[in-house]
Amino acid sequence: NEEVYGFPLYYYVWGFVYRKSLFQRLELRPPATWSEFLQLCERLKAAGVTPLGLGAKSGWPAAGWFDYLNLRINGIDFHRKLLRGDARFTDPKVRQVFDVWGDLLRKDYFLPATLDQEWDRVLPYIYRNHVGMTLMGSFSAAKFPAPLAADMGFFAFPSYSADMPQYEEAPLDVLVLPATGTNRSARNRFLAYLAESGALRQIAEADQTFSTQADPLAAPTLLSESTSSILTQAAGLTYFFDRDAKPELIAPVYDGLRRFLKPPYDTEQAVQFIEKSRH
């Protein structure tokens, strides 16, 4: 049997993490549209707070930005086509994604110090109000210090155009065991334990994710109001760039994104580099 099976553990949603008290103090609201998002960034910057942090050292946090901008601007069908390798990164639709992102970078909306750091190093900048928000999965809530947890909020990536449905990222983590493992009875007992003991719900709660066994509306506790509604209202779901893309695309795109995040944030250089590298 050549089939590959995965034992589903938990899944989670992506969106923007921010401090509620900062938004309240500056009389800001989570944005629903792109123009509201740009206004929010401008008002944070005017208040001396860098709007965005992105810990892009490992590549995948930047891929979250690419995924969302492509989903919001071009929709889920084109996104899947691109990740299957059936569209070119030099396509004008992909250029638009980089142009929109580059506009945010050129406006100094991203804190440069975070771009070479891991994703969790961005969180202290948010705790101290040096950065207004970061795009990340709900699992980030597991890192929140207890005294600040209640002050942390979460909102969906804003819509770019009114006629594009809201597609969301909902990565699913699975457990894969080697078929060649020697102790089959222990493996089966372990899987039965995970399935029947409540362990999956405990893992999901500890990670601030959604258990694959629980009521789909039973959200992670720290970000509860916002996260479940994002998924239930989604027009469609993707699993995240490095899970949806053909394997040979991942390294070239991650390398291209890291290059793009350095001045002058050059769209043409980024798309040509990715297109050339993927071949």
Secondary structure, DSSP 4 states (H G I P E B T S, - for coil): ------EEEEE--EEEEEEHHHHHHTT----SBHHHHHHHHHHHHHTT-EEEE---TTSHHHHHHHHHHHHHHHHHHHHHHHHHT-S-TTSHHHHHHHHHHHHHHHTT-B-GGGTTS-GGGSHHHHHTTSEEEEEEEGGGGGGS-HHHHTTEEEEPPPBSSTTS--EEE--EEEE---TT-S-HHHHHHHHHHHHHSSHHHHHHHHHTSEESSS-TT---STTHHHHHHHHHT-SEEE--HHHHS-HHHHHHHHHHHHHHTSTT--HHHHHHHHHHHT-
